[in-house]
Every structure is written in structure tokens, then in C-alpha cells.
Amino acid sequence: MKKRRIFTLLLISVLVLSIFMVGCGNGDNGDNGDNGDNGEVENGGESPDRVAIATGGTTGVYYPLGGAFANIVNDYVDGVTANAESTGASVENANLLNDGDVDFAMIQNDISYFAFEGIEMFDTPMDNLRGLATLYPETIQIVADAGAGIESIEDLAGKRVAVGAPGSGTEANARQILEVHGITYDDFTPDYLSFAEAADNLRDGNVDAAFVTAGTPTAAITDLSTQHSVVLISISQDMIDEIVSEYPYYTQVEIPGGTYRNQDDAVDAVAVMAMIAVRAELSEDFVYEITAALFENLSDLESAHARGGDVSLEGAQDGMSLELHPGAQRYFDEAQ
């Protein structure tokens, strides 16, 4: 009886020791991702099994497109779960991405450029940002009261002009476009107003013109044009060429005739691009797989929002303001 008890105790000791050794052997399988992801580090970067995608407000374009992007990852990339998060959009998204709080982010391409360089609204350069693809244009629209006698950008001199909210991307766009035309804020009276405020003030006669950066048609301008007589101001081709040459994140676009009420003719303009940026720390193979899934299932984006129909492989690098992530670069090199 005593021998049997000793044998039993020895057996239990061996079992306990075995369990302890297995537990210690699995200690390297902890979190490697910044979002609590249990992913492996390979090819000099991370391959998380859970990723976060920063989008924008729930009423904007970024949110539904970011949600569709997350669904594409969930449906077509094995072993990876993606979640789209509503945020304050571009500026906040750049900070979230650089800090590693998200893995992918919808960002206006001029904002990503400012963030990477540490200029405008960013105090220090953000080096954890890389490009995955540009998506669709966000057009800088210059809207003027039809009775203000404004037919060109040069005619803004001496007028009262809404240039965007303080520190906004729109305000930076306005300042840069005016600068290329040799115009500064000293040449007119600037008002720092949001889209909605600018539309209200145009309607009420408090400003003569306004800069609006948004996908077309823009609801604020559509509503304004049904209540008040306004015109869109074209940018001349030589000035467009100079703007695009000076600032790498701009691209030339056309606002088709009929976009707004009483706008019969097409308007030449420039646009920044909505884009997807990615953490530089993610592995090449991982980002390659994500990029392939996105561009091989673009119909899913178009189903989520009309602007998703603007996304194409051919235009995926138009206005790209960041260095492409090696994984995205490899996919484009193979696909094009």
C-alpha cells in the first residue's frame, strides 16, 4: 500500500512538471501587434491576426468605405479579422496610425504628407506612415456668389472669402492655391469657416466666395445652389500645372457640367485624394495579401458607396503622397 502511494505521488509530480514545461514553452506566443493581435513577426514586420481600420464620422464617405474594406479583409484574407472604427478622420487618423493604435487608416493625401513631414498642423514628423493606395478625388471647389463679379481666382482680391476652418485641410488647400496665383490673405478678407458656415454665409451675403474640399457633389453646395445663385470658378491649365508641380499630393480633375444647379459647363479644378495609409511596421507579405484582396474585390467598395466606384488599379497611385509600403509596391508591380 505504501509503495503504491509513493508511485502515485511520483506520477502526479511528473504530470505537474510536464504541464509546467509546456506552459513555459508557449510563452513566446504573446501579443506582437499593437491592437492586442496574436500575430507573427515575419519578413521584418508584423503579421497580426486582428487589424483595426480608422475611418471617419458615420455620416461621411470614409466610414462606409472603411467598413467595406474591413469586410473584404474578413471575407478574403484567411486568418485575419478586421474592424472599422469611426474617428475624427484624417488628422486624428494620422496620429492613431503613427502611434500604432490602428493598422490601416483612411486619410486625405495632403494630410498624410503634412504628417510625414511634420508640417502644417503636425509638430513633428511621423515616420510610421506608408501608402497602400489612393482611392478617389476630394475636389477643391471654389464657389462664388453669382453677383459678386468673380470669374477667376485673381478676382478674389478685395473680396471676403471663406477659406476653411482654422487648421483644416481646406484652409491649407486655399492658402497653397492662392499662393501659386500670387495672392495672399493680405489681398482679401479671409473668413475661417466650415463647409456649413461658408454655405450659410454665402447665402446670406456675408462672404463673396468660399473654398470647399470634398467629394462631388457636395451636399452643402447642392443645398446652397437650390436657394441662391452661385458659380464655380475654374483654375487655368497653366496654374493647375504649377500647383501639381509644386505640391505632389494634388491631381487635376474636372467637375462635370450639371453637377450643381445652373452649372452647365465643366469646371477645371485640382483635388487631393482620399487614400488608405498603413503602418510601416507591418510585414511585406501581409500588406501584399491585404492589397491583393482589396483590388481583386473592388465591386464590394462600389456596393458600399458611390465613391467606391472611383477606385481603380490604374489610379491607385495618383497623387500618392507617401512612400508605398513594400507589400503594396510588390502587388502593383505584379498587377500592372
C-alpha positions as CSV (number, residue, x, y, z in Angstrom):
1,M,0.0,0.0,0.0
2,K,2.8,2.3,0.9
3,K,4.6,1.6,-2.3
4,R,1.5,2.3,-4.4
5,R,1.1,5.7,-2.6
6,I,4.7,6.6,-3.4
7,F,4.2,5.6,-7.0
8,T,1.1,7.7,-7.3
9,L,2.8,10.7,-5.9
10,L,5.7,10.3,-8.3
11,L,3.3,10.1,-11.2
12,I,1.4,13.2,-10.1
13,S,4.8,15.1,-9.8
14,V,5.8,14.1,-13.3
15,L,2.4,15.3,-14.7
16,V,2.7,18.6,-12.9
17,L,6.2,19.1,-14.1
18,S,5.2,18.3,-17.7
19,I,2.4,20.8,-17.6
20,F,4.7,23.5,-16.3
21,M,7.3,22.8,-19.0
22,V,4.6,23.0,-21.8
23,G,3.4,26.3,-20.3
24,C,6.9,27.8,-20.3
25,G,7.4,26.6,-23.9
26,N,4.4,28.5,-25.1
27,G,5.5,31.8,-23.5
28,D,6.6,33.2,-26.9
29,N,3.1,33.2,-28.3
30,G,2.2,36.5,-26.7
31,D,0.9,39.7,-28.3
32,N,3.0,41.0,-31.1
33,G,0.5,43.5,-32.5
34,D,-0.3,46.9,-31.1
35,N,-4.0,46.2,-31.0
36,G,-3.8,43.0,-28.9
37,D,-3.1,40.9,-32.0
38,N,-1.6,37.4,-31.7
39,G,0.4,37.7,-34.9
40,E,3.8,36.5,-36.0
41,V,6.7,38.8,-37.0
42,E,8.0,37.8,-40.4
43,N,9.9,39.4,-43.2
44,G,11.0,42.2,-40.9
45,G,7.5,43.2,-39.9
46,E,4.3,42.2,-38.1
47,S,1.5,40.0,-39.5
48,P,-1.3,40.4,-36.9
49,D,-4.4,38.3,-37.0
50,R,-6.6,41.2,-35.9
51,V,-6.4,44.7,-37.5
52,A,-8.1,48.0,-36.9
53,I,-9.0,50.4,-39.7
54,A,-9.5,54.1,-38.8
55,T,-12.3,55.7,-40.9
56,G,-14.2,58.9,-40.1
57,G,-17.6,60.1,-39.0
58,T,-20.6,57.8,-39.5
59,T,-22.2,60.3,-41.9
60,G,-19.1,60.7,-44.2
61,V,-17.7,58.7,-47.0
62,Y,-14.7,57.3,-45.1
63,Y,-16.9,55.2,-42.7
64,P,-18.8,53.1,-45.3
65,L,-15.8,52.6,-47.5
66,G,-13.6,51.7,-44.5
67,G,-16.3,49.3,-43.4
68,A,-16.3,47.7,-46.9
69,F,-12.5,47.4,-46.7
70,A,-12.8,45.7,-43.4
71,N,-15.4,43.3,-44.8
72,I,-13.0,42.5,-47.8
73,V,-10.3,41.6,-45.3
74,N,-12.6,39.4,-43.3
75,D,-14.0,37.6,-46.3
76,Y,-10.9,37.1,-48.5
77,V,-7.8,37.1,-46.2
78,D,-7.5,33.8,-44.2
79,G,-7.0,34.1,-40.5
80,V,-7.3,37.8,-40.3
81,T,-10.2,39.7,-38.6
82,A,-10.6,43.4,-39.4
83,N,-12.7,46.1,-37.6
84,A,-13.6,49.5,-38.9
85,E,-13.5,52.3,-36.3
86,S,-15.4,55.6,-36.5
87,T,-12.9,58.5,-35.8
88,G,-12.5,62.2,-36.4
89,A,-11.0,61.4,-39.8
90,S,-7.7,62.5,-41.4
91,V,-5.8,64.4,-38.7
92,E,-6.8,62.0,-35.9
93,N,-6.2,59.0,-38.2
94,A,-2.6,60.1,-38.9
95,N,-1.9,60.2,-35.2
96,L,-3.6,56.9,-34.5
97,L,-1.6,55.2,-37.2
98,N,1.7,56.7,-36.3
99,D,1.2,55.6,-32.7
100,G,0.4,52.1,-33.7
101,D,-3.2,52.3,-32.3
102,V,-4.6,51.2,-35.7
103,D,-3.1,49.3,-38.6
104,F,-4.8,51.0,-41.6
105,A,-6.4,54.4,-42.0
106,M,-8.4,56.5,-44.4
107,I,-6.6,59.8,-44.8
108,Q,-6.7,62.7,-47.1
109,N,-3.4,62.6,-49.0
110,D,-2.3,66.1,-48.3
111,I,-2.8,65.5,-44.5
112,S,-0.7,62.3,-44.7
113,Y,2.0,64.4,-46.4
114,F,1.9,67.0,-43.7
115,A,2.0,64.3,-41.0
116,F,5.0,62.6,-42.6
117,E,6.9,65.8,-43.0
118,G,5.8,67.3,-39.6
119,I,4.4,70.5,-41.1
120,E,1.2,72.5,-41.0
121,M,-0.9,71.0,-38.2
122,F,1.7,68.5,-37.1
123,D,4.6,69.5,-34.9
124,T,6.9,66.5,-35.5
125,P,7.4,64.1,-38.5
126,M,5.5,60.9,-38.4
127,D,7.7,58.1,-39.8
128,N,5.3,55.1,-39.2
129,L,3.1,56.0,-42.2
130,R,3.3,54.3,-45.6
131,G,0.9,54.4,-48.5
132,L,-1.3,51.5,-49.6
133,A,-3.4,53.2,-52.4
134,T,-5.2,56.4,-53.3
135,L,-8.9,56.0,-53.8
136,Y,-11.0,58.9,-55.1
137,P,-10.6,62.7,-55.5
138,E,-11.7,65.2,-52.9
139,T,-12.1,68.3,-55.1
140,I,-11.1,71.8,-54.0
141,Q,-14.2,73.7,-55.1
142,I,-14.2,77.5,-55.3
143,V,-17.8,78.7,-55.0
144,A,-18.7,82.3,-55.5
145,D,-21.9,84.4,-55.3
146,A,-23.1,84.8,-58.9
147,G,-23.5,88.6,-58.3
148,A,-20.0,89.2,-56.9
149,G,-18.3,89.6,-60.2
150,I,-15.8,86.8,-59.6
151,E,-14.8,84.9,-62.8
152,S,-11.3,83.9,-61.9
153,I,-9.2,83.3,-58.8
154,E,-7.5,86.6,-59.4
155,D,-10.9,88.3,-58.9
156,L,-10.9,87.2,-55.2
157,A,-8.7,90.2,-54.5
158,G,-10.6,92.7,-52.4
159,K,-13.4,90.3,-51.6
160,R,-14.5,88.5,-48.4
161,V,-13.6,84.8,-48.8
162,A,-14.3,81.7,-46.6
163,V,-11.0,79.7,-46.6
164,G,-12.0,76.8,-44.3
165,A,-11.9,76.2,-40.6
166,P,-8.7,77.1,-38.7
167,G,-6.0,74.5,-39.1
168,S,-8.1,72.4,-41.5
169,G,-7.0,70.7,-44.7
170,T,-9.3,73.1,-46.6
171,E,-7.6,76.1,-45.2
172,A,-4.2,74.7,-46.3
173,N,-5.5,74.0,-49.7
174,A,-6.9,77.5,-50.1
175,R,-3.6,79.1,-49.0
176,Q,-1.5,77.0,-51.3
177,I,-3.7,77.5,-54.4
178,L,-3.8,81.3,-53.8
179,E,-0.1,81.4,-53.2
180,V,0.6,79.9,-56.7
181,H,-1.6,82.6,-58.1
182,G,0.5,85.2,-56.3
183,I,-2.4,86.0,-53.8
184,T,-2.0,86.2,-50.0
185,Y,-4.6,86.7,-47.3
186,D,-3.5,90.3,-47.2
187,D,-5.1,90.8,-50.6
188,F,-8.7,90.0,-49.3
189,T,-10.6,89.5,-46.1
190,P,-10.3,85.8,-45.0
191,D,-13.1,84.2,-43.0
192,Y,-12.2,80.9,-41.3
193,L,-15.5,79.0,-41.7
194,S,-16.5,75.3,-42.0
195,F,-18.4,74.0,-45.1
196,A,-21.8,74.6,-43.5
197,E,-20.9,78.0,-42.1
198,A,-19.5,79.0,-45.5
199,A,-22.7,78.0,-47.3
200,D,-24.8,79.9,-44.8
201,N,-22.7,83.0,-45.2
202,L,-22.7,82.9,-48.9
203,R,-26.5,82.6,-48.9
204,D,-26.8,85.5,-46.5
205,G,-24.4,87.7,-48.4
206,N,-21.8,87.8,-45.7
207,V,-19.0,86.4,-47.9
208,D,-18.4,86.6,-51.6
209,A,-16.7,83.2,-52.2
210,A,-15.7,80.0,-50.4
211,F,-13.2,77.2,-50.7
212,V,-14.7,73.7,-50.1
213,T,-12.7,70.5,-50.2
214,A,-14.9,67.5,-50.6
215,G,-16.1,64.8,-53.0
216,T,-18.6,66.0,-55.6
217,P,-21.4,66.6,-55.5
218,T,-21.1,68.1,-52.0
219,A,-24.3,68.3,-50.1
220,A,-23.6,71.8,-48.7
221,I,-23.1,73.2,-52.2
222,T,-26.0,71.3,-53.7
223,D,-28.3,72.8,-51.0
224,L,-26.8,76.3,-51.4
225,S,-27.3,76.2,-55.2
226,T,-31.0,75.5,-54.8
227,Q,-31.5,78.5,-52.6
228,H,-29.0,81.0,-54.0
229,S,-27.4,81.8,-57.4
230,V,-23.7,80.7,-57.2
231,V,-21.0,79.8,-59.7
232,L,-17.9,77.6,-59.6
233,I,-14.6,79.1,-60.5
234,S,-12.2,77.3,-62.9
235,I,-8.4,77.2,-62.4
236,S,-6.5,77.8,-65.6
237,Q,-4.4,75.0,-67.1
238,D,-1.1,76.7,-66.5
239,M,-1.9,77.3,-62.9
240,I,-3.0,73.7,-62.5
241,D,0.3,72.5,-63.9
242,E,2.2,74.7,-61.5
243,I,0.1,73.6,-58.5
244,V,0.6,69.9,-59.3
245,S,4.3,70.5,-59.8
246,E,4.7,72.4,-56.6
247,Y,2.7,70.1,-54.4
248,P,2.9,66.3,-55.1
249,Y,-0.4,65.4,-53.5
250,Y,-2.6,67.4,-55.9
251,T,-4.1,66.0,-59.1
252,Q,-6.1,67.6,-61.9
253,V,-9.8,66.9,-62.1
254,E,-12.9,68.1,-63.9
255,I,-16.2,68.9,-62.2
256,P,-18.7,67.8,-64.9
257,G,-21.4,70.2,-66.1
258,G,-24.6,69.6,-64.3
259,T,-23.0,68.7,-61.0
260,Y,-24.9,71.6,-59.4
261,R,-27.9,73.6,-60.3
262,N,-27.3,76.1,-63.1
263,Q,-23.8,74.8,-63.7
264,D,-23.9,74.0,-67.4
265,D,-20.2,73.9,-68.2
266,A,-17.4,71.6,-66.9
267,V,-15.1,73.3,-64.4
268,D,-11.3,72.6,-64.2
269,A,-10.0,72.1,-60.7
270,V,-7.5,70.3,-58.6
271,A,-8.1,67.7,-55.9
272,V,-6.4,65.9,-53.1
273,M,-7.0,62.2,-52.9
274,A,-8.6,60.1,-50.3
275,M,-6.2,57.3,-49.6
276,I,-5.5,54.3,-47.4
277,A,-2.3,54.5,-45.3
278,V,-0.8,51.6,-43.5
279,R,1.6,51.1,-40.5
280,A,5.2,50.9,-41.8
281,E,5.8,48.1,-39.2
282,L,3.5,45.6,-41.0
283,S,5.3,42.9,-43.0
284,E,5.6,43.0,-46.7
285,D,3.8,39.7,-47.3
286,F,0.9,40.7,-45.0
287,V,0.3,44.1,-46.8
288,Y,0.7,42.4,-50.2
289,E,-2.1,40.0,-49.3
290,I,-4.3,42.8,-48.0
291,T,-3.7,44.9,-51.1
292,A,-4.4,42.0,-53.4
293,A,-7.7,41.3,-51.6
294,L,-8.8,44.9,-51.9
295,F,-8.1,45.3,-55.6
296,E,-9.4,42.0,-56.6
297,N,-12.8,42.8,-55.0
298,L,-13.4,46.4,-55.9
299,S,-17.1,45.7,-56.6
300,D,-17.5,45.4,-52.8
301,L,-16.4,49.0,-52.4
302,E,-18.7,50.3,-55.1
303,S,-21.6,48.5,-53.4
304,A,-20.9,50.3,-50.1
305,H,-20.8,53.9,-51.6
306,A,-20.8,55.6,-55.0
307,R,-17.3,56.9,-54.4
308,G,-16.1,53.3,-54.2
309,G,-16.8,53.2,-58.0
310,D,-13.9,55.7,-58.5
311,V,-11.3,53.3,-57.1
312,S,-9.2,51.5,-59.7
313,L,-5.9,49.7,-60.1
314,E,-4.9,52.2,-62.8
315,G,-5.5,55.2,-60.5
316,A,-4.2,53.7,-57.3
317,Q,-1.0,55.8,-57.2
318,D,-2.4,59.1,-58.5
319,G,-1.5,61.8,-56.0
320,M,0.3,59.3,-53.7
321,S,1.9,61.4,-51.1
322,L,3.7,58.8,-49.0
323,E,6.3,56.1,-49.8
324,L,4.4,53.0,-50.8
325,H,4.6,50.1,-48.3
326,P,6.8,47.4,-49.9
327,G,3.9,45.0,-49.9
328,A,1.6,47.3,-51.8
329,Q,4.5,48.2,-54.2
330,R,5.1,44.5,-54.9
331,Y,1.4,44.0,-55.7
332,F,1.3,46.9,-58.1
333,D,4.5,45.8,-59.8
334,E,3.0,42.4,-60.5
335,A,-0.5,43.6,-61.4
336,Q,0.3,46.4,-63.8
